[in-house]
Every structure is written in structure tokens, then in C-alpha cells.
Amino acid sequence: MRLLQWTILLLVAIAAPGVVLARDPKKQVVTLSFYGLLCALMFFIFQAPDVALSQITIGAVMLPLMIMLALTRMQHQNLRRERQKKGKQ
């Protein structure tokens, strides 16, 4: 059991900088979701299933989804502004 705990801790420690070092926002969201799943697995291995379920719901699903929706909305607003600028010229 200890080997499994150390392995998941090592995976979480390796995945955390991956979220920060990703430059593209979409890649960052995907790595954030993967990191959230690893954290949920870590909580489950350390016998905190209620926290693991909360982590899956919030950290692996809802937060990346909200970020992707915000990015999509920003892209649509930028496209609309560009079209309005072209229409005025």
C-alpha cells in the first residue's frame, strides 16, 4: 500500500508543474482536468472517498468546463469586435 501512496504522490508532484508550464490555454485546461483526476485518485488512495468525489466533481469536471466556456465566449466576443471594426471601415 505504501508503494501505491508514494507513486500517486510522485505523479501528482510531476503533473502539477505541467499545468503551469502549458502555454496554450486549451492544453492548460486539459492538464488541469488530468491533475484534478490524479488528486481525486490520491484522495481515494488515502481513504478519503468523500473528498475524492468532491474533487472529481469540482476539480476535474466543473472548473475545466467553466474555463473552456469562458475561453469560448472570449473568442466569440473578439470575433464580433473584429467584424464590427471591418463593417465600420
Phi and psi restraints in degrees (value plus and minus 20) as a CYANA .aco file:
   2 ARG   PHI     -84.2   -44.2
   2 ARG   PSI     -55.8   -15.8
   3 LEU   PHI     -83.2   -43.2
   3 LEU   PSI     -61.2   -21.2
   4 LEU   PHI     -84.1   -44.1
   4 LEU   PSI     -61.0   -21.0
   5 GLN   PHI     -84.4   -44.4
   5 GLN   PSI     -64.8   -24.8
   6 TRP   PHI     -86.8   -46.8
   6 TRP   PSI     -55.3   -15.3
   7 THR   PHI     -84.3   -44.3
   7 THR   PSI     -65.9   -25.9
   8 ILE   PHI     -88.0   -48.0
   8 ILE   PSI     -55.7   -15.7
   9 LEU   PHI     -83.5   -43.5
   9 LEU   PSI     -59.7   -19.7
  10 LEU   PHI     -85.8   -45.8
  10 LEU   PSI     -61.7   -21.7
  11 LEU   PHI     -83.8   -43.8
  11 LEU   PSI     -61.1   -21.1
  12 VAL   PHI     -84.5   -44.5
  12 VAL   PSI     -60.7   -20.7
  13 ALA   PHI     -87.2   -47.2
  13 ALA   PSI     -50.8   -10.8
  14 ILE   PHI     -98.2   -58.2
  14 ILE   PSI     -57.1   -17.1
  15 ALA   PHI     -94.9   -54.9
  15 ALA   PSI     -48.7    -8.7
  16 ALA   PHI     -79.6   -39.6
  16 ALA   PSI     -68.5   -28.5
  17 PRO   PHI     -86.1   -46.1
  17 PRO   PSI     -44.8    -4.8
  18 GLY   PHI     -82.1   -42.1
  18 GLY   PSI     -55.1   -15.1
  19 VAL   PHI     -86.8   -46.8
  19 VAL   PSI     -62.4   -22.4
  20 VAL   PHI     -94.8   -54.8
  20 VAL   PSI     -55.9   -15.9
  21 LEU   PHI    -103.0   -63.0
  21 LEU   PSI     -32.3     7.7
  22 ALA   PHI     -88.0   -48.0
  22 ALA   PSI     110.2   150.2
  23 ARG   PHI    -110.3   -70.3
  23 ARG   PSI     -59.3   -19.3
  24 ASP   PHI     -96.8   -56.8
  24 ASP   PSI     109.0   149.0
  25 PRO   PHI     -78.6   -38.6
  25 PRO   PSI     -54.9   -14.9
  26 LYS   PHI     -88.2   -48.2
  26 LYS   PSI     -60.1   -20.1
  27 LYS   PHI     -86.3   -46.3
  27 LYS   PSI     -55.6   -15.6
  28 GLN   PHI     -83.0   -43.0
  28 GLN   PSI     -59.8   -19.8
  29 VAL   PHI     -86.7   -46.7
  29 VAL   PSI     -60.6   -20.6
  30 VAL   PHI     -85.0   -45.0
  30 VAL   PSI     -64.0   -24.0
  31 THR   PHI     -88.1   -48.1
  31 THR   PSI     -52.3   -12.3
  32 LEU   PHI     -83.7   -43.7
  32 LEU   PSI     -61.1   -21.1
  33 SER   PHI     -85.0   -45.0
  33 SER   PSI     -62.7   -22.7
  34 PHE   PHI     -82.7   -42.7
  34 PHE   PSI     -61.2   -21.2
  35 TYR   PHI     -83.0   -43.0
  35 TYR   PSI     -58.7   -18.7
  36 GLY   PHI     -83.4   -43.4
  36 GLY   PSI     -59.2   -19.2
  37 LEU   PHI     -86.5   -46.5
  37 LEU   PSI     -59.4   -19.4
  38 LEU   PHI     -83.9   -43.9
  38 LEU   PSI     -60.0   -20.0
  39 CYS   PHI     -84.3   -44.3
  39 CYS   PSI     -60.2   -20.2
  40 ALA   PHI     -83.1   -43.1
  40 ALA   PSI     -61.5   -21.5
  41 LEU   PHI     -83.9   -43.9
  41 LEU   PSI     -58.9   -18.9
  42 MET   PHI     -82.5   -42.5
  42 MET   PSI     -64.6   -24.6
  43 PHE   PHI     -82.4   -42.4
  43 PHE   PSI     -58.3   -18.3
  44 PHE   PHI     -86.7   -46.7
  44 PHE   PSI     -61.6   -21.6
  45 ILE   PHI     -85.9   -45.9
  45 ILE   PSI     -55.4   -15.4
  46 PHE   PHI    -106.2   -66.2
  46 PHE   PSI      -1.1    38.9
  47 GLN   PHI      41.2    81.2
  47 GLN   PSI      29.9    69.9
  48 ALA   PHI    -150.8  -110.8
  48 ALA   PSI      50.1    90.1
  49 PRO   PHI     -85.4   -45.4
  49 PRO   PSI     -50.8   -10.8
  50 ASP   PHI     -87.0   -47.0
  50 ASP   PSI     -59.9   -19.9
  51 VAL   PHI     -88.7   -48.7
  51 VAL   PSI     -56.1   -16.1
  52 ALA   PHI     -83.1   -43.1
  52 ALA   PSI     -62.1   -22.1
  53 LEU   PHI     -85.0   -45.0
  53 LEU   PSI     -60.2   -20.2
  54 SER   PHI     -84.2   -44.2
  54 SER   PSI     -59.7   -19.7
  55 GLN   PHI     -85.3   -45.3
  55 GLN   PSI     -60.5   -20.5
  56 ILE   PHI     -82.9   -42.9
  56 ILE   PSI     -65.1   -25.1
  57 THR   PHI     -85.8   -45.8
  57 THR   PSI     -69.3   -29.3
  58 ILE   PHI    -107.3   -67.3
  58 ILE   PSI     -75.7   -35.7
  59 GLY   PHI     -95.2   -55.2
  59 GLY   PSI     -50.3   -10.3
  60 ALA   PHI    -122.8   -82.8
  60 ALA   PSI     -38.0     2.0
  61 VAL   PHI    -139.6   -99.6
  61 VAL   PSI     -81.2   -41.2
  62 MET   PHI     -88.9   -48.9
  62 MET   PSI     -66.7   -26.7
  63 LEU   PHI     -82.6   -42.6
  63 LEU   PSI     -70.5   -30.5
  64 PRO   PHI     -81.5   -41.5
  64 PRO   PSI     -55.5   -15.5
  65 LEU   PHI     -84.1   -44.1
  65 LEU   PSI     -64.0   -24.0
  66 MET   PHI     -84.3   -44.3
  66 MET   PSI     -59.0   -19.0
  67 ILE   PHI     -86.1   -46.1
  67 ILE   PSI     -63.0   -23.0
  68 MET   PHI     -83.5   -43.5
  68 MET   PSI     -60.3   -20.3
  69 LEU   PHI     -83.9   -43.9
  69 LEU   PSI     -60.2   -20.2
  70 ALA   PHI     -85.5   -45.5
  70 ALA   PSI     -61.4   -21.4
  71 LEU   PHI     -83.3   -43.3
  71 LEU   PSI     -62.2   -22.2
  72 THR   PHI     -83.4   -43.4
  72 THR   PSI     -62.4   -22.4
  73 ARG   PHI     -84.8   -44.8
  73 ARG   PSI     -60.0   -20.0
  74 MET   PHI     -83.9   -43.9
  74 MET   PSI     -59.5   -19.5
  75 GLN   PHI     -84.6   -44.6
  75 GLN   PSI     -61.8   -21.8
  76 HIS   PHI     -84.5   -44.5
  76 HIS   PSI     -59.8   -19.8
  77 GLN   PHI     -85.5   -45.5
  77 GLN   PSI     -59.8   -19.8
  78 ASN   PHI     -84.7   -44.7
  78 ASN   PSI     -61.2   -21.2
  79 LEU   PHI     -83.3   -43.3
  79 LEU   PSI     -60.9   -20.9
  80 ARG   PHI     -83.5   -43.5
  80 ARG   PSI     -62.0   -22.0
  81 ARG   PHI     -83.9   -43.9
  81 ARG   PSI     -61.0   -21.0
  82 GLU   PHI     -84.3   -44.3
  82 GLU   PSI     -59.8   -19.8
  83 ARG   PHI     -85.2   -45.2
  83 ARG   PSI     -58.7   -18.7
  84 GLN   PHI     -86.8   -46.8
  84 GLN   PSI     -58.0   -18.0
  85 LYS   PHI     -85.9   -45.9
  85 LYS   PSI     -59.9   -19.9
  86 LYS   PHI     -87.2   -47.2
  86 LYS   PSI     -56.2   -16.2
  87 GLY   PHI     -88.7   -48.7
  87 GLY   PSI     -50.6   -10.6
  88 LYS   PHI     -98.1   -58.1
  88 LYS   PSI     -43.9    -3.9
